[in-house]
Amino acid sequence: MKLKTGLFILMLILIVPLSASAENESQTDQGIYYSLSIENDLIASRDQRYTSGIKVSALRAEERLPGIFRRNLDRIPFFPEHGKKRFGFQIGQSMFTSDDISVRNPPENDRPYAGWLYTTMEVSSDTGRILDHFQITLGLVGRYSLAEQTQKTFHKIINTTDPKGWHTQLKTEPGIIISYQRKWKAGKEFVEIAGLGLDFSPHLGGSLGNIFTHLAMGGIFRAGFDLPQDYGPPLISPSMAGSNFFVPTNTFGWYVFAGLEGRAVARNIFLDGNTFRDNRSVDKKYFVADIMGGAVITFNKFRLAYTHVLRTKEYKGQDGKDNYGAVTLTVRF
């Protein structure tokens, strides 16, 4: 019954972006970028804390926007008038657990179990040198996020430890996040020798809502052959947005990258606990940094990216830093 109810709620929160996407479908033949992002700490270490994230994205590769965005773009602060406009939406699920998932009653000072099921509408503007992202995310924390069912099913399939602490997860709470990010490209290419290029993209941004509220800044260096026109691979919030689109300059290209993002955190529901109800929580740290590196290959209409992320401690008493791997496949149709 819980699974059916959760699926019904997921259908409801998808109605708005799906309807907005369908509104202009007959008006375009420019193609859509589809992306699948999977983040998991098993790639890097073991099941704990931020243990998994999955996100499916669709982004239009042309100018047509749903009416609600087209009529209100001038009301978004700092959003540039010039630049190629793109509209997209995302569906995702993230899950968080304690350090030891085999313990039925985790210590009170351990990270709370929590799940987050969400959908995001986004509009972006790309001038070729500056990329602006504006996003509105709606979703649910708690049992209707289906995180418990997802993790238990997956662990049963791979025949590993059954997570036992989900009865302590955060209570059901609707969530909203309003996010903005700007990325620059510092020159088209600093260096180019025999087709090998190097560039740098700094960024600033922030989020406001009962799920995440923070300010962020950072940057990413890229070095590779036939650098595609993107701003780095996308990661799941609260990490940097990257770009779901790419424009390869030849049939095959690749690059390696390294980046850093620092965040000043005012609110993180997955550490602070429920907004209006008493539940488990920990004493969060107000400054968190992500150090990342990886590689990207592009071939014709496909882009495959791997990112390894090392995250500094997020709360007092945390046993070690988090690190996880992220794989993103993007296809343009």
N, C-alpha and C positions, 0 to 999 in steps of 0.2 A: 504493500500500500504506500509506504514512504517513497519507494522508487517511482511509482506511477505519479504521485503528487509532485515530486521533484521535476519529472519530465514535463508535466503540464505547466508548471511555473516557468521552466526553461522556454517552452513554446511561447508563453505570454511575453517574456522579456525580449524575445526575438522578433515579435511582430513589427515593431517600429522600424528597426534597421532593414528587415527584409522588404517591408512595404516601400521604404524610401529607395532601396536599390531597384525594385521592380518598376518604380515610377518612370525612370528614364531608359529602361532597358531597350525599348524599341527605337530609341533615338541614337544609339551608338553602335559602331562596328569597330571601335578602336581597341577592344580587348580588355581583359581583366587579369590582374595578378592574383593568384591564389597561393597562400602560404600555409604551411603546417610547421609549427614550432613545438618542440618537445624539450623540456628541461628536467633533469633528474640528477639527484645526488649519487645514485648508484653508479653513474658513469664515472664519477670522480672518487667516491669513498664508500659511504654506507647510508642506510635509510635513517635520516634524522633531520630535525628542524625543518628548513625549507626542503621538502623531500621530492616534490614533483610539480610541474606546471605544463599544461598543454594548451595551445591556442591555434585556432583556425581563422585565417584572415582572407578577406576579399577586398581588392582595391582597384577602382576603375582607372584605366590608363588614359583618361581624357578629361575634357573640361566640364562636362555636364554634371551639375549638382542637384540634389533634392531641393525643392523650393524653400524649405525652412532654413537651409544653410545659405542658399543663393541670396535670399532677401536680408540676411542678417550678418553677412561677412564683415560689413563695415562697422559692426558693433563689437567685434572681437578686438581687444586692444593689441596693438603692434602687428596685426595681421596685414601683410603687404597687399596692395591692390594689384601689383604686377606679379606675374609668376603663373606657372601652370597649376591649375586647381585639380585636386583629386579627392574623390569621396570613397570611403570604405567602411567596412564594419568587421568586427571580430567577435568570436565566441571563445571563451576560455574557462579553464578550471585550474585552481592552484590548491595545494594542500600542505599543511604544516603539522609536524608531530613533535613529540618529546624526544629526548636523546636516545631512550631505550624503548622501542615499541613493544617489547615483550613484557613490559611491566603494566599491570592492569591499572594501578593507581600511581601515576607519575608524581614525583615530588612537587610541592606547591611552587617551588622556585624554578621549575623547569618550564620550557616553552609550552604554551597551551596547544592542544590539538585544535585544528581549525581547517575549514574548507571554504572556498570562495568560487562561486559560479557566476559568470558575468557576461555581458555583451557590451561592446564598445562601438560607438559611431565616431568617425573621425573625418576631418577635412584638412587637407594640407595644401601648401603653396610652395612651388619649387621654381626659383629663378635661375637655377643652374649653379649659383654661388651660395644661395641661402635657402634653407628648407624650414618651413614653419609647420608644426603639428598642433592641431586643436582637437581634443578628444573629450567625449562625455561617456562615462562608464556607469552602467546600472547593473546591480546583481544582488546576490544573497550570500550571507555568511550563515553557517550553521548546518543542521542536518539535511536541509533541502539543497545544499550545494552538491550532495551526492558524493562528497569526497570519501566518506567512510566506505560506501559500497564500491567505489572505484578502486581504492587501495586494497581492500580485502579480496576483491575478485582477481586483481592482478597478481597479488601474492599467492593466491590459490593456484593460479595458472602456472606460475613459475616455481611453485612448491617451496616457498620460503616462509619466514616468520610471520605468523598471523598478528597484525597490530591489535593490541588489546585495550588501548586507552581511549577509544573514540567516544565512550560514554561521558568523558569529561570535556568534550569539545565545546567551543564557544556556542552560545545560544543563537537561535535564529534572529537575524537582523538584516533588513534591506540596506543596501549600500549605494553610495554615489561618489564618483570621483570626477572632477573637472581638471583636465591637464593641458598644459601648454609647454611646447619645447621649440627652441630655435637652434638650428645647426648652421654653421658657416663652413665654407671651404676656403682654406688659406692658400689661394693660388690654384690654378688648374693642376699643375704638377711642379713640385720643387725641383725634381731631378728626372731626367729621362735619358737613359743610355741603352741603345739597342733594344728599345721597346720596354725597358724596365722603368716604372714610374714610382714616385713617392709623393704622398700628399697628407694633409692634416685637416681634421674637421673638429673644431671645438664646439661646445654646446652649452646652453643655459636652459633651465626649465623649472617647472614646479607643478605640484598637484594640490588640490583642495577638496576635502571631503571627509566623511566619517570613517573611510577605510584607510586612505593615505592622505597626509598633509605634509608636504616637504618642499624644500628648494634644492635644486641640483645643479651642478656644473661639472664639466669634464671635457674630454676630447679623445679622438682616436686617430692613430697613425696607420696609414696603409702603404704597403710596398708590394708591387707585383708587376705582372706582364699584361698589357692591354687592359688597364684598370677600367672596370665598368663604371658607369655613371650612377653610383649610389652613395649613400652616406653611412655605410657600415651595416652589418646584419642586425635585424631587429631582435630585441630581448623582451621578456615578459616583465611588466611593471612589478616593482618600482625601478628596475634597471632602465638604461637609456633606450629610447624608442628605435633608433636606427631608421631604416627605410624598407618598406615592403616592396618597393619597386626597384628596378635596375634597368639600365640601358647598355647592354654590352656593345663595345665598339668593334668587335670582330666576332668570329664564330666561337672562339675559345679564349677565355681569360682566367686569371687567377690572381689572388693577392693574399698575403699574410697581414695580420694587423695586431696592434696592441693598444689598449685604451685604459682610461681611468675615469671614474665618476665618484664625486663626493656628494653626500646628501646631508642637509640639516633637517632632522626629523622632528616634527611637532606632534604627529599622530601616526601610529601604526596599529590598527585594531588587532592584528595578530600577535602583538606584544602587550598592548594596553588593555585588551579585553573589550567586552561589549560596552557600547556607549551609554546605555540607560539601564543595564541590568548587571548585577554582581556576578562575576565569573572569574575564572583564573586569569592571572596576568603576571607579568614580570616587569622589573625596573629597566626600561629601555635605555639605550645610549642615544644621545641626541645627535651624534655625528657618526655616519657610517660611510665606508668607502668600498667600491667594487674595483678590483683590478682584473682586467680581462685580456685574453689573447686568443688567436685562432687563425683559421684559414677559410677562404671562400674560393669556389670555382664556378665559372659560368660557362655554359655551352648552349648556344643558340637561345632557346626560350626557357632555359633551366638555370637555376642558381642553387647551389648547395653550400651551406655554411656550418662550420663547427666553432663554437665559442666555449672557452673554459673560463669560469668566473671564480675568483677568490674574494670572499666578502668578509670584512672585518667583523668583530663581535658586535651583535646588535643589542645585547642586554647584559646586565651585571650578573656575574656568576656563570656566564656561558662557557662551556667546556670546549675551547678551541674555535677556530674560524670555520665558516662554511665554505665549501667549494663544490661546484657542480658543473656539469656539462650541458650544453645546449646545441641542438641540431635543428636547422631550419631549411626546409625545401620550398622554393618558390618556383612557380610555373606560370608563364604568361600564355593565355589563350586568346 
